[in-house]
Amino acid sequence: MEKAGIIIGDDGKGRCFWHGGLEDYRRYHDEEWGRPVTDDFRLFEKICLEGFQSGLSWLTILRKRENFRAAFAGFDFDKVAEFGEEDVARLLGDTGIIRHPGKIVSTINNAARARELRDEFGSLAKFFWSFEPGTHERPEMMDLATLRANPTTPVSVLLSKTLKKRGWTFVGPTTVYAFMQAMGLVNDHLDGCFCRQEVDELRLRFKRP
């Protein structure tokens, strides 16, 4: 019997429903989403792209991700923090990305804030992973109703507030929780998804920064 929110693929594997059977989205689900990340540039990239996604679908952002990487210097926050008015004008004219003035300026601001965090904590990874929830935050096996009913958690609210106090923008608790899910700070692959166990095993072996 299929579990709620699970799609059985042509390979016989159960997956979280949200990839919708689309090849690029399925690859992202299988190979990236929920797998622990410690690379500072990837962490910065993801939290910025989650901000760009606000009001849109993640698939829209995913399909423009390479364009975003080219436009924002591979999300090297030391470089992005130095962007000026000419860069903002260039980005506003770049049809390959989401040309939202507020989100573009936010990314440049957040790059400077990321640099501050790196200098204070030694790495973005060390800062973000200090917000990894305890086991009380989510049930061991996710189900669809729980996932849909709880787009935030107490820890994502705390992380959002902490970032905002430090001057970050476009980092509301829902955006932050989506970042935590994607970067592996939690494992929200649904019960019945083959990635659930794989990610659990990765997290057991994972060396926290």
C-alpha angles and dihedrals in degrees: 000000000000117000122233113275095016125122118198110220129214086262090061094249123132116232138178110277097237097081087070094207092288111143099225092042092047090051090052090050094048101041108028120014113097096002111128115260128194100166107116095213092052091048091050091045093052098048090049093047091049086057091051089049093061106122092009137075122270088232089064090054094042092056090051095042096106089050090051091050092052092046095048101043094257088304090287094163093202088062097039091051088064094054113125139187093295090055091049090052090048092051093047088056095048108106091189094073137044103280098210110146095208094049093046092051089044091056091053091047092047090051089061090047090049090054089053092051092048091051092049101042102026094245141014087241093061091051097046096042090054084072095057104136123242120244090266091068097074135011114260092248117040122218129194097252092053092048094050095043096051114048088158137035133199089260094051089050090051093047091048092051091046093052093046091051087054091054102262118145135204089030104122119161094261091050090047093049091052087052091051091050094049096044094050101251084129132018108231099162103133126253103271096032112120090221091063094078094037091055092045089055092047091051092050091055095038117116108220115223 
